[in-house]
Amino acid sequence: MNLQRFSSICLIFLIALSFATAAFAFTAPKAEGLDVDTVYSDPFAYKGEIKVRGAVAGLESEKNWFLVIDYREYVACQGTSCPAKWITVSVSGKLPESGKVVEIKGVIEKDETGKGGFVLKASEVKVK
């Protein structure tokens, strides 16, 4: 086998190994519920309690709010740095940590101070 072919095979192997290592290193916790993008597209279509899954992208402790981005986007982006849309979540208890995957049970309420003119008022927040 000539040196050029051997070098090419080694390079392909190293690139494949890099991708496999990166994919293995980032594994998002499993979460159930509606996706943020789905709810954001028509929030007032949801009546009563719903369950939403996502990742905590920011905290507003003075308002007892946190911002949650779409779970699928979190997985694809491997973090919370590239949200296109998010939902403002109002919670009465302790705020979850930024970057954590959460399942939120709650109801949609009209609130002009929330992103999109609404907030998800949480009755339960589970950190995954």
Secondary structure as the mmCIF struct_conf table of DSSP 4:
data_model
#
loop_
_struct_conf.conf_type_id
_struct_conf.id
_struct_conf.beg_label_comp_id
_struct_conf.beg_label_asym_id
_struct_conf.beg_label_seq_id
_struct_conf.end_label_comp_id
_struct_conf.end_label_asym_id
_struct_conf.end_label_seq_id
HELX_RH_AL_P HELX_RH_AL_P1 LEU A 3 ALA A 25
HELX_LH_PP_P HELX_LH_PP_P1 ALA A 28 LYS A 30
BEND BEND1 GLY A 33 GLY A 33
STRN STRN1 LEU A 34 ASP A 35
HELX_RH_AL_P HELX_RH_AL_P2 VAL A 36 SER A 41
BEND BEND2 ASP A 42 ASP A 42
HELX_RH_3T_P HELX_RH_3T_P1 PRO A 43 ALA A 45
BEND BEND3 GLY A 48 GLY A 48
STRN STRN2 ILE A 50 GLU A 60
HELX_RH_3T_P HELX_RH_3T_P2 SER A 61 LYS A 63
TURN_TY1_P TURN_TY1_P1 ASN A 64 ASN A 64
STRN STRN3 TRP A 65 ASP A 70
HELX_RH_AL_P HELX_RH_AL_P3 TYR A 71 CYS A 77
TURN_TY1_P TURN_TY1_P2 GLN A 78 GLN A 78
BEND BEND4 GLY A 79 SER A 81
BEND BEND5 ALA A 84 ALA A 84
STRN STRN4 TRP A 86 SER A 90
BEND BEND6 SER A 92 GLY A 93
HELX_LH_PP_P HELX_LH_PP_P2 LYS A 94 GLU A 97
TURN_TY1_P TURN_TY1_P3 SER A 98 GLY A 99
STRN STRN5 VAL A 101 LYS A 110
TURN_TY1_P TURN_TY1_P4 GLU A 112 THR A 113
BEND BEND7 GLY A 114 GLY A 114
HELX_RH_3T_P HELX_RH_3T_P3 LYS A 115 GLY A 117
STRN STRN6 PHE A 118 VAL A 127
#
